Amino acid sequence: MAIIYSTSVTSIGSEAASFLTEKMLVTFGANVPEELRDYCYVLGAATSSGPILPGSKAVIDGTSMTITAIGEVAQKNLDALGHVTLVFDGADTPRMDGAIHLLVDGTSMPNLHAGSTFVVENS
C-alpha cells in the first residue's frame, strides 16, 4: 500500500468526542475557526499525494478501515483546511460533500488522543 496522506492529531476540542455517538468525528487543521475548535480533532498540516477513493484504506492509530464513499469536496477540504467529517457507517453514498465514509469492523469507534495518527493508503 502506498501512503497518500499522513498526519496526526495535535489537539482535541472539549466537545469533539460528542459526535462519536453519531458515528462521526470532525477534523480541522490548525486554522480551525474559534467557534468550531471545541468540536474538532485538530490535525497537523498535510497534503495528499494521490486521489482518495472508495476502496482506499484509512488507518487510525494502526486500525485499518475501508473508505466506502467520499464527498465531492472532502479531499480538497482535507488538503486545504485539514477539514473532513469521518462517518463510520460504511455507506456507499456520501451524506455530505465534505464527508469520508468508513467501514468499521466490529463496534469500536476510534479513541483518538493527541498524537493519534491518521493515514490514507492506496493499493
N, CA, C and O atoms as a GROMACS GRO file, in nm:
protein
  492
    1MET      N    1   0.084  -0.119   0.000
    1MET     CA    2   0.000   0.000   0.000
    1MET      C    3   0.088   0.125   0.000
    1MET      O    4   0.189   0.130   0.069
    2ALA      N    5   0.048   0.222  -0.077
    2ALA     CA    6   0.120   0.349  -0.083
    2ALA      C    7   0.048   0.451   0.006
    2ALA      O    8  -0.073   0.471  -0.006
    3ILE      N    9   0.123   0.515   0.094
    3ILE     CA   10   0.066   0.619   0.180
    3ILE      C   11   0.048   0.744   0.095
    3ILE      O   12   0.144   0.794   0.035
    4ILE      N   13  -0.075   0.796   0.091
    4ILE     CA   14  -0.101   0.918   0.015
    4ILE      C   15  -0.137   1.036   0.104
    4ILE      O   16  -0.144   1.150   0.057
    5TYR      N   17  -0.160   1.011   0.232
    5TYR     CA   18  -0.190   1.118   0.328
    5TYR      C   19  -0.148   1.069   0.465
    5TYR      O   20  -0.176   0.955   0.503
    6SER      N   21  -0.082   1.155   0.540
    6SER     CA   22  -0.038   1.115   0.674
    6SER      C   23  -0.028   1.238   0.763
    6SER      O   24   0.036   1.337   0.726
    7THR      N   25  -0.091   1.231   0.878
    7THR     CA   26  -0.086   1.341   0.975
    7THR      C   27  -0.112   1.283   1.113
    7THR      O   28  -0.128   1.162   1.129
    8SER      N   29  -0.116   1.370   1.212
    8SER     CA   30  -0.151   1.327   1.347
    8SER      C   31  -0.236   1.434   1.414
    8SER      O   32  -0.239   1.549   1.372
    9VAL      N   33  -0.304   1.393   1.517
    9VAL     CA   34  -0.390   1.483   1.595
    9VAL      C   35  -0.299   1.566   1.687
    9VAL      O   36  -0.219   1.511   1.762
   10THR      N   37  -0.313   1.698   1.680
   10THR     CA   38  -0.231   1.785   1.764
   10THR      C   39  -0.305   1.830   1.890
   10THR      O   40  -0.243   1.855   1.993
   11SER      N   41  -0.438   1.839   1.880
   11SER     CA   42  -0.519   1.873   1.998
   11SER      C   43  -0.663   1.831   1.973
   11SER      O   44  -0.702   1.801   1.860
   12ILE      N   45  -0.740   1.829   2.080
   12ILE     CA   46  -0.879   1.782   2.072
   12ILE      C   47  -0.968   1.882   2.144
   12ILE      O   48  -0.942   1.919   2.258
   13GLY      N   49  -1.073   1.926   2.075
   13GLY     CA   50  -1.169   2.016   2.136
   13GLY      C   51  -1.247   1.947   2.247
   13GLY      O   52  -1.265   1.825   2.245
   14SER      N   53  -1.291   2.025   2.342
   14SER     CA   54  -1.358   1.969   2.460
   14SER      C   55  -1.486   1.893   2.428
   14SER      O   56  -1.527   1.807   2.506
   15GLU      N   57  -1.550   1.922   2.316
   15GLU     CA   58  -1.675   1.855   2.277
   15GLU      C   59  -1.657   1.764   2.156
   15GLU      O   60  -1.756   1.711   2.104
   16ALA      N   61  -1.535   1.744   2.109
   16ALA     CA   62  -1.510   1.667   1.986
   16ALA      C   63  -1.565   1.525   1.993
   16ALA      O   64  -1.619   1.476   1.895
   17ALA      N   65  -1.552   1.461   2.106
   17ALA     CA   66  -1.597   1.322   2.119
   17ALA      C   67  -1.749   1.309   2.118
   17ALA      O   68  -1.801   1.198   2.103
   18SER      N   69  -1.821   1.420   2.132
   18SER     CA   70  -1.968   1.412   2.136
   18SER      C   71  -2.026   1.361   2.004
   18SER      O   72  -2.136   1.305   2.004
   19PHE      N   73  -1.956   1.380   1.893
   19PHE     CA   74  -2.006   1.332   1.764
   19PHE      C   75  -1.990   1.181   1.749
   19PHE      O   76  -2.052   1.122   1.661
   20LEU      N   77  -1.909   1.118   1.833
   20LEU     CA   78  -1.888   0.974   1.821
   20LEU      C   79  -2.018   0.896   1.844
   20LEU      O   80  -2.034   0.786   1.791
   21THR      N   81  -2.110   0.952   1.923
   21THR     CA   82  -2.239   0.885   1.941
   21THR      C   83  -2.319   0.882   1.811
   21THR      O   84  -2.408   0.799   1.795
   22GLU      N   85  -2.286   0.972   1.718
   22GLU     CA   86  -2.349   0.976   1.586
   22GLU      C   87  -2.264   0.902   1.483
   22GLU      O   88  -2.291   0.907   1.363
   23LYS      N   89  -2.160   0.830   1.532
   23LYS     CA   90  -2.065   0.758   1.447
   23LYS      C   91  -1.992   0.851   1.351
   23LYS      O   92  -1.971   0.818   1.234
   24MET      N   93  -1.953   0.969   1.402
   24MET     CA   94  -1.880   1.067   1.322
   24MET      C   95  -1.773   1.133   1.407
   24MET      O   96  -1.781   1.135   1.530
   25LEU      N   97  -1.674   1.188   1.338
   25LEU     CA   98  -1.582   1.281   1.402
   25LEU      C   99  -1.543   1.385   1.299
   25LEU      O  100  -1.540   1.359   1.178
   26VAL      N  101  -1.513   1.504   1.348
   26VAL     CA  102  -1.483   1.618   1.262
   26VAL      C  103  -1.339   1.660   1.286
   26VAL      O  104  -1.295   1.676   1.400
   27THR      N  105  -1.265   1.678   1.176
   27THR     CA  106  -1.127   1.725   1.187
   27THR      C  107  -1.115   1.863   1.126
   27THR      O  108  -1.196   1.904   1.043
   28PHE      N  109  -1.013   1.934   1.169
   28PHE     CA  110  -0.978   2.064   1.111
   28PHE      C  111  -0.830   2.082   1.133
   28PHE      O  112  -0.772   2.020   1.223
   29GLY      N  113  -0.769   2.165   1.053
   29GLY     CA  114  -0.629   2.199   1.070
   29GLY      C  115  -0.612   2.304   1.178
   29GLY      O  116  -0.707   2.342   1.245
   30ALA      N  117  -0.490   2.352   1.193
   30ALA     CA  118  -0.456   2.448   1.298
   30ALA      C  119  -0.534   2.579   1.285
   30ALA      O  120  -0.551   2.650   1.384
   31ASN      N  121  -0.582   2.611   1.165
   31ASN     CA  122  -0.657   2.735   1.145
   31ASN      C  123  -0.807   2.718   1.166
   31ASN      O  124  -0.887   2.790   1.107
   32VAL      N  125  -0.844   2.622   1.248
   32VAL     CA  126  -0.986   2.598   1.277
   32VAL      C  127  -1.048   2.727   1.333
   32VAL      O  128  -0.991   2.789   1.422
   33PRO      N  129  -1.165   2.766   1.281
   33PRO     CA  130  -1.233   2.884   1.337
   33PRO      C  131  -1.262   2.863   1.485
   33PRO      O  132  -1.300   2.753   1.526
   34GLU      N  133  -1.244   2.966   1.564
   34GLU     CA  134  -1.262   2.956   1.710
   34GLU      C  135  -1.396   2.896   1.748
   34GLU      O  136  -1.404   2.817   1.842
   35GLU      N  137  -1.503   2.932   1.676
   35GLU     CA  138  -1.637   2.884   1.711
   35GLU      C  139  -1.653   2.733   1.686
   35GLU      O  140  -1.750   2.673   1.733
   36LEU      N  141  -1.560   2.672   1.612
   36LEU     CA  142  -1.566   2.528   1.585
   36LEU      C  143  -1.462   2.448   1.663
   36LEU      O  144  -1.473   2.325   1.671
   37ARG      N  145  -1.363   2.513   1.719
   37ARG     CA  146  -1.249   2.446   1.783
   37ARG      C  147  -1.292   2.342   1.886
   37ARG      O  148  -1.233   2.234   1.890
   38ASP      N  149  -1.391   2.371   1.968
   38ASP     CA  150  -1.434   2.278   2.073
   38ASP      C  151  -1.490   2.147   2.017
   38ASP      O  152  -1.498   2.048   2.089
   39TYR      N  153  -1.530   2.146   1.888
   39TYR     CA  154  -1.596   2.030   1.829
   39TYR      C  155  -1.507   1.950   1.735
   39TYR      O  156  -1.554   1.857   1.670
   40CYS      N  157  -1.380   1.985   1.728
   40CYS     CA  158  -1.292   1.924   1.628
   40CYS      C  159  -1.171   1.855   1.688
   40CYS      O  160  -1.123   1.889   1.796
   41TYR      N  161  -1.123   1.756   1.613
   41TYR     CA  162  -0.991   1.698   1.633
   41TYR      C  163  -0.900   1.778   1.542
   41TYR      O  164  -0.918   1.778   1.420
   42VAL      N  165  -0.802   1.845   1.598
   42VAL     CA  166  -0.715   1.932   1.519
   42VAL      C  167  -0.597   1.850   1.466
   42VAL      O  168  -0.528   1.782   1.541
   43LEU      N  169  -0.577   1.860   1.332
   43LEU     CA  170  -0.473   1.783   1.264
   43LEU      C  171  -0.355   1.871   1.229
   43LEU      O  172  -0.369   1.991   1.208
   44GLY      N  173  -0.238   1.809   1.224
   44GLY     CA  174  -0.119   1.876   1.173
   44GLY      C  175  -0.132   1.894   1.023
   44GLY      O  176  -0.211   1.826   0.957
   45ALA      N  177  -0.054   1.988   0.969
   45ALA     CA  178  -0.060   2.017   0.826
   45ALA      C  179  -0.015   1.896   0.744
   45ALA      O  180   0.082   1.829   0.778
   46ALA      N  181  -0.088   1.869   0.636
   46ALA     CA  182  -0.055   1.759   0.545
   46ALA      C  183  -0.130   1.781   0.415
   46ALA      O  184  -0.235   1.846   0.413
   47THR      N  185  -0.078   1.727   0.308
   47THR     CA  186  -0.143   1.732   0.177
   47THR      C  187  -0.134   1.594   0.115
   47THR      O  188  -0.031   1.528   0.123
   48SER      N  189  -0.242   1.551   0.053
   48SER     CA  190  -0.242   1.419  -0.009
   48SER      C  191  -0.161   1.419  -0.138
   48SER      O  192  -0.151   1.521  -0.207
   49SER      N  193  -0.103   1.303  -0.168
   49SER     CA  194  -0.019   1.290  -0.287
   49SER      C  195  -0.085   1.208  -0.397
   49SER      O  196  -0.023   1.176  -0.498
   50GLY      N  197  -0.211   1.174  -0.377
   50GLY     CA  198  -0.286   1.097  -0.475
   50GLY      C  199  -0.433   1.103  -0.442
   50GLY      O  200  -0.470   1.161  -0.340
   51PRO      N  201  -0.517   1.044  -0.526
   51PRO     CA  202  -0.661   1.051  -0.502
   51PRO      C  203  -0.707   0.961  -0.386
   51PRO      O  204  -0.659   0.849  -0.370
   52ILE      N  205  -0.799   1.012  -0.308
   52ILE     CA  206  -0.866   0.932  -0.206
   52ILE      C  207  -0.994   0.882  -0.271
   52ILE      O  208  -1.077   0.962  -0.316
   53LEU      N  209  -1.010   0.751  -0.275
   53LEU     CA  210  -1.120   0.689  -0.349
   53LEU      C  211  -1.187   0.582  -0.265
   53LEU      O  212  -1.127   0.530  -0.171
   54PRO      N  213  -1.311   0.547  -0.298
   54PRO     CA  214  -1.369   0.429  -0.236
   54PRO      C  215  -1.276   0.310  -0.261
   54PRO      O  216  -1.227   0.290  -0.372
   55GLY      N  217  -1.251   0.234  -0.157
   55GLY     CA  218  -1.157   0.123  -0.164
   55GLY      C  219  -1.022   0.158  -0.104
   55GLY      O  220  -0.945   0.069  -0.068
   56SER      N  221  -0.991   0.289  -0.094
   56SER     CA  222  -0.869   0.330  -0.024
   56SER      C  223  -0.885   0.289   0.123
   56SER      O  224  -0.996   0.263   0.168
   57LYS      N  225  -0.775   0.285   0.195
   57LYS     CA  226  -0.778   0.249   0.337
   57LYS      C  227  -0.745   0.372   0.421
   57LYS      O  228  -0.650   0.444   0.392
   58ALA      N  229  -0.823   0.394   0.524
   58ALA     CA  230  -0.792   0.493   0.627
   58ALA      C  231  -0.739   0.414   0.745
   58ALA      O  232  -0.799   0.315   0.786
   59VAL      N  233  -0.628   0.458   0.800
   59VAL     CA  234  -0.566   0.389   0.912
   59VAL      C  235  -0.555   0.489   1.027
   59VAL      O  236  -0.483   0.588   1.018
   60ILE      N  237  -0.627   0.460   1.134
   60ILE     CA  238  -0.625   0.546   1.253
   60ILE      C  239  -0.560   0.468   1.365
   60ILE      O  240  -0.611   0.365   1.409
   61ASP      N  241  -0.446   0.518   1.411
   61ASP     CA  242  -0.370   0.451   1.517
   61ASP      C  243  -0.349   0.302   1.488
   61ASP      O  244  -0.360   0.218   1.577
   62GLY      N  245  -0.320   0.271   1.361
   62GLY     CA  246  -0.289   0.134   1.324
   62GLY      C  247  -0.410   0.048   1.288
   62GLY      O  248  -0.393  -0.064   1.240
   63THR      N  249  -0.532   0.099   1.310
   63THR     CA  250  -0.652   0.025   1.274
   63THR      C  251  -0.697   0.067   1.134
   63THR      O  252  -0.729   0.183   1.110
   64SER      N  253  -0.700  -0.030   1.043
   64SER     CA  254  -0.733  -0.004   0.903
   64SER      C  255  -0.883  -0.017   0.879
   64SER      O  256  -0.947  -0.112   0.926
   65MET      N  257  -0.938   0.079   0.806
   65MET     CA  258  -1.079   0.080   0.770
   65MET      C  259  -1.090   0.111   0.621
   65MET      O  260  -1.012   0.191   0.569
   66THR      N  261  -1.185   0.050   0.553
   66THR     CA  262  -1.205   0.074   0.411
   66THR      C  263  -1.290   0.199   0.392
   66THR      O  264  -1.393   0.216   0.456
   67ILE      N  265  -1.244   0.287   0.301
   67ILE     CA  266  -1.324   0.403   0.263
   67ILE      C  267  -1.431   0.354   0.166
   67ILE      O  268  -1.400   0.295   0.063
   68THR      N  269  -1.558   0.380   0.201
   68THR     CA  270  -1.669   0.331   0.119
   68THR      C  271  -1.731   0.440   0.032
   68THR      O  272  -1.795   0.410  -0.068
   69ALA      N  273  -1.712   0.567   0.070
   69ALA     CA  274  -1.765   0.679  -0.008
   69ALA      C  275  -1.688   0.804   0.030
   69ALA      O  276  -1.639   0.817   0.143
   70ILE      N  277  -1.679   0.897  -0.065
   70ILE     CA  278  -1.612   1.024  -0.038
   70ILE      C  279  -1.690   1.136  -0.107
   70ILE      O  280  -1.722   1.127  -0.225
   71GLY      N  281  -1.718   1.241  -0.031
   71GLY     CA  282  -1.790   1.356  -0.085
   71GLY      C  283  -1.707   1.434  -0.185
   71GLY      O  284  -1.584   1.421  -0.189
   72GLU      N  285  -1.775   1.514  -0.267
   72GLU     CA  286  -1.712   1.588  -0.376
   72GLU      C  287  -1.598   1.679  -0.332
   72GLU      O  288  -1.500   1.694  -0.406
   73VAL      N  289  -1.608   1.739  -0.214
   73VAL     CA  290  -1.504   1.835  -0.170
   73VAL      C  291  -1.423   1.784  -0.052
   73VAL      O  292  -1.343   1.858   0.004
   74ALA      N  293  -1.443   1.660  -0.013
   74ALA     CA  294  -1.376   1.609   0.108
   74ALA      C  295  -1.224   1.614   0.095
   74ALA      O  296  -1.158   1.662   0.187
   75GLN      N  297  -1.169   1.564  -0.014
   75GLN     CA  298  -1.022   1.564  -0.027
   75GLN      C  299  -0.969   1.706  -0.041
   75GLN      O  300  -0.866   1.738   0.017
   76LYS      N  301  -1.037   1.789  -0.115
   76LYS     CA  302  -0.995   1.929  -0.131
   76LYS      C  303  -0.992   2.000   0.005
   76LYS      O  304  -0.896   2.069   0.038
   77ASN      N  305  -1.099   1.982   0.084
   77ASN     CA  306  -1.106   2.044   0.217
   77ASN      C  307  -1.000   1.987   0.312
   77ASN      O  308  -0.940   2.061   0.390
   78LEU      N  309  -0.978   1.856   0.305
   78LEU     CA  310  -0.877   1.793   0.389
   78LEU      C  311  -0.739   1.852   0.357
   78LEU      O  312  -0.664   1.885   0.448
   79ASP      N  313  -0.706   1.864   0.229
   79ASP     CA  314  -0.576   1.917   0.190
   79ASP      C  315  -0.560   2.065   0.225
   79ASP      O  316  -0.456   2.106   0.275
   80ALA      N  317  -0.664   2.144   0.200
   80ALA     CA  318  -0.654   2.290   0.218
   80ALA      C  319  -0.673   2.333   0.363
   80ALA      O  320  -0.609   2.427   0.409
   81LEU      N  321  -0.763   2.264   0.435
   81LEU     CA  322  -0.804   2.310   0.568
   81LEU      C  323  -0.784   2.207   0.678
   81LEU      O  324  -0.800   2.239   0.796
   82GLY      N  325  -0.748   2.084   0.642
   82GLY     CA  326  -0.745   1.977   0.740
   82GLY      C  327  -0.885   1.938   0.785
   82GLY      O  328  -0.902   1.868   0.886
   83HIS      N  329  -0.985   1.982   0.710
   83HIS     CA  330  -1.125   1.965   0.750
   83HIS      C  331  -1.192   1.851   0.673
   83HIS      O  332  -1.195   1.850   0.550
   84VAL      N  333  -1.244   1.757   0.749
   84VAL     CA  334  -1.325   1.650   0.692
   84VAL      C  335  -1.412   1.593   0.803
   84VAL      O  336  -1.376   1.598   0.921
   85THR      N  337  -1.526   1.540   0.764
   85THR     CA  338  -1.610   1.466   0.858
   85THR      C  339  -1.595   1.319   0.825
   85THR      O  340  -1.630   1.274   0.716
   86LEU      N  341  -1.542   1.243   0.921
   86LEU     CA  342  -1.530   1.098   0.904
   86LEU      C  343  -1.658   1.036   0.960
   86LEU      O  344  -1.694   1.060   1.075
   87VAL      N  345  -1.724   0.956   0.878
   87VAL     CA  346  -1.850   0.893   0.916
   87VAL      C  347  -1.828   0.742   0.914
   87VAL      O  348  -1.793   0.685   0.810
   88PHE      N  349  -1.849   0.679   1.028
   88PHE     CA  350  -1.819   0.536   1.045
   88PHE      C  351  -1.944   0.452   1.027
   88PHE      O  352  -1.988   0.384   1.120
   89ASP      N  353  -2.002   0.458   0.905
   89ASP     CA  354  -2.126   0.385   0.880
   89ASP      C  355  -2.119   0.293   0.759
   89ASP      O  356  -2.214   0.219   0.732
   90GLY      N  357  -2.009   0.295   0.684
   90GLY     CA  358  -1.994   0.208   0.568
   90GLY      C  359  -2.085   0.242   0.452
   90GLY      O  360  -2.101   0.160   0.362
   91ALA      N  361  -2.145   0.361   0.453
   91ALA     CA  362  -2.236   0.399   0.344
   91ALA      C  363  -2.162   0.406   0.212
   91ALA      O  364  -2.043   0.438   0.208
   92ASP      N  365  -2.233   0.376   0.103
   92ASP     CA  366  -2.171   0.384  -0.028
   92ASP      C  367  -2.203   0.514  -0.101
   92ASP      O  368  -2.158   0.536  -0.213
   93THR      N  369  -2.281   0.602  -0.036
   93THR     CA  370  -2.312   0.734  -0.089
   93THR      C  371  -2.286   0.835   0.021
   93THR      O  372  -2.339   0.820   0.131
   94PRO      N  373  -2.205   0.940  -0.007
   94PRO     CA  374  -2.176   1.037   0.099
   94PRO      C  375  -2.298   1.118   0.137
   94PRO      O  376  -2.375   1.160   0.050
   95ARG      N  377  -2.316   1.141   0.267
   95ARG     CA  378  -2.430   1.221   0.312
   95ARG      C  379  -2.401   1.370   0.309
   95ARG      O  380  -2.492   1.452   0.314
   96MET      N  381  -2.272   1.406   0.302
   96MET     CA  382  -2.230   1.546   0.294
   96MET      C  383  -2.116   1.555   0.193
   96MET      O  384  -2.041   1.459   0.175
   97ASP      N  385  -2.102   1.670   0.129
   97ASP     CA  386  -1.995   1.689   0.031
   97ASP      C  387  -1.857   1.680   0.093
   97ASP      O  388  -1.760   1.646   0.023
   98GLY      N  389  -1.844   1.709   0.223
   98GLY     CA  390  -1.715   1.706   0.290
   98GLY      C  391  -1.692   1.583   0.375
   98GLY      O  392  -1.610   1.585   0.466
   99ALA      N  393  -1.764   1.475   0.346
   99ALA     CA  394  -1.755   1.354   0.430
   99ALA      C  395  -1.677   1.243   0.362
   99ALA      O  396  -1.677   1.229   0.240
  100ILE      N  397  -1.609   1.165   0.446
  100ILE     CA  398  -1.549   1.038   0.404
  100ILE      C  399  -1.614   0.931   0.490
  100ILE      O  400  -1.609   0.937   0.613
  101HIS      N  401  -1.674   0.831   0.426
  101HIS     CA  402  -1.741   0.723   0.496
  101HIS      C  403  -1.648   0.603   0.505
  101HIS      O  404  -1.579   0.568   0.410
  102LEU      N  405  -1.649   0.540   0.623
  102LEU     CA  406  -1.559   0.429   0.652
  102LEU      C  407  -1.636   0.309   0.702
  102LEU      O  408  -1.736   0.322   0.772
  103LEU      N  409  -1.587   0.191   0.666
  103LEU     CA  410  -1.642   0.066   0.716
  103LEU      C  411  -1.558   0.022   0.835
  103LEU      O  412  -1.439  -0.005   0.822
  104VAL      N  413  -1.622   0.016   0.952
  104VAL     CA  414  -1.554  -0.023   1.076
  104VAL      C  415  -1.592  -0.166   1.108
  104VAL      O  416  -1.711  -0.199   1.117
  105ASP      N  417  -1.493  -0.252   1.127
  105ASP     CA  418  -1.519  -0.390   1.169
  105ASP      C  419  -1.551  -0.388   1.318
  105ASP      O  420  -1.480  -0.324   1.396
  106GLY      N  421  -1.654  -0.458   1.357
  106GLY     CA  422  -1.692  -0.460   1.498
  106GLY      C  423  -1.766  -0.333   1.536
  106GLY      O  424  -1.816  -0.262   1.449
  107THR      N  425  -1.772  -0.304   1.664
  107THR     CA  426  -1.849  -0.189   1.710
  107THR      C  427  -1.761  -0.080   1.769
  107THR      O  428  -1.813   0.022   1.816
  108SER      N  429  -1.630  -0.097   1.770
  108SER     CA  430  -1.543   0.001   1.831
  108SER      C  431  -1.526   0.124   1.744
  108SER      O  432  -1.498   0.115   1.624
  109MET      N  433  -1.544   0.238   1.806
  109MET     CA  434  -1.514   0.365   1.741
  109MET      C  435  -1.372   0.402   1.778
  109MET      O  436  -1.323   0.363   1.884
  110PRO      N  437  -1.305   0.478   1.692
  110PRO     CA  438  -1.169   0.520   1.726
  110PRO      C  439  -1.168   0.603   1.855
  110PRO      O  440  -1.260   0.681   1.880
  111ASN      N  441  -1.066   0.586   1.933
  111ASN     CA  442  -1.049   0.663   2.056
  111ASN      C  443  -0.927   0.751   2.037
  111ASN      O  444  -0.818   0.719   2.085
  112LEU      N  445  -0.945   0.863   1.967
  112LEU     CA  446  -0.834   0.949   1.933
  112LEU      C  447  -0.785   1.028   2.054
  112LEU      O  448  -0.861   1.059   2.146
  113HIS      N  449  -0.657   1.059   2.051
  113HIS     CA  450  -0.593   1.139   2.155
  113HIS      C  451  -0.486   1.223   2.086
  113HIS      O  452  -0.453   1.198   1.970
  114ALA      N  453  -0.433   1.322   2.154
  114ALA     CA  454  -0.323   1.400   2.098
  114ALA      C  455  -0.210   1.303   2.064
  114ALA      O  456  -0.167   1.224   2.148
  115GLY      N  457  -0.164   1.308   1.940
  115GLY     CA  458  -0.061   1.216   1.893
  115GLY      C  459  -0.116   1.102   1.810
  115GLY      O  460  -0.039   1.031   1.745
  116SER      N  461  -0.249   1.080   1.810
  116SER     CA  462  -0.307   0.977   1.725
  116SER      C  463  -0.271   1.003   1.580
  116SER      O  464  -0.262   1.118   1.537
  117THR      N  465  -0.250   0.895   1.503
  117THR     CA  466  -0.214   0.908   1.363
  117THR      C  467  -0.334   0.882   1.273
  117THR      O  468  -0.422   0.803   1.305
  118PHE      N  469  -0.335   0.952   1.161
  118PHE     CA  470  -0.439   0.937   1.058
  118PHE      C  471  -0.368   0.929   0.923
  118PHE      O  472  -0.304   1.024   0.879
  119VAL      N  473  -0.382   0.812   0.859
  119VAL     CA  474  -0.312   0.786   0.733
  119VAL      C  475  -0.415   0.735   0.632
  119VAL      O  476  -0.510   0.666   0.669
  120VAL      N  477  -0.396   0.771   0.505
  120VAL     CA  478  -0.477   0.715   0.397
  120VAL      C  479  -0.380   0.645   0.302
  120VAL      O  480  -0.276   0.700   0.265
  121GLU      N  481  -0.417   0.522   0.263
  121GLU     CA  482  -0.333   0.441   0.175
  121GLU      C  483  -0.413   0.396   0.052
  121GLU      O  484  -0.533   0.370   0.060
  122ASN      N  485  -0.343   0.389  -0.061
  122ASN     CA  486  -0.399   0.330  -0.182
  122ASN      C  487  -0.315   0.208  -0.219
  122ASN      O  488  -0.195   0.202  -0.191
  123SER      N  489  -0.380   0.110  -0.283
  123SER     CA  490  -0.304  -0.008  -0.327
  123SER      C  491  -0.243   0.015  -0.463
  123SER      O  492  -0.175  -0.073  -0.516
   0.00000   0.00000   0.00000
